[in-house]
Amino acid sequence: MADEDLLHYHDTEWGLAITADDAMFERICLEGFQAGLSWLTILRKRPALREAFAGFDPEAVADYGEADVERLLGDARLIRSRPKIEAVIRNARAALEMPGGLSALVWRHAPERHPVPERVTDLPASTPESTALAKALKRHGFTFVGPTTAYAAMQAAGVVDDHLSGCFRRVQKVRPK
């Protein structure tokens, strides 16, 4: 079952381009929740996380207060980490204040060139672009987002194409004649 869940996520979602701010916010939040845990854990808890965080609607989440934090910490369906939960709320507030929007900021950090990975071992944990993105997010008030989390969000949102060279999901570039 675990392999099926991960395969379904890869085949239908991971690495597909995201441009909507709420969807980008969700990816950043999920990658933050993943820190120290397996991605499978996050996938399995995602429906409950979506319910608990109003579908990752930044406007709704920005209104959460201490009572909401306590409620979320008591919900066994979630990842009950106070720093992670509080980061989602702070990040929602920061996302709403971001000039030009969250997705635009993330996409401005897309690399001009990105190597095509042949093997999983070719994939970096972070890049200069993800380091710059993490710093930019922090300047705008985000927390719990370092270079590795930023890179994972960039991968998930299709900002970088880290599908392996033989993967059917790899973006095929057609050479001009």
Secondary structure by P-SEA (a helix, b strand, c coil): caaaaaaaaaacccccccccaaaaaaaaaaaaaaccccaaaaaaaaaaaaaaaccccaaaaaaccaaaaaaaaacccccccaaaaaaaaaaaaaaaaccccaaaaaaaaccccccccccccccccccaaaaaaaaaaaaaccccccaaaaaaaaaaacccccccccccccccccccc
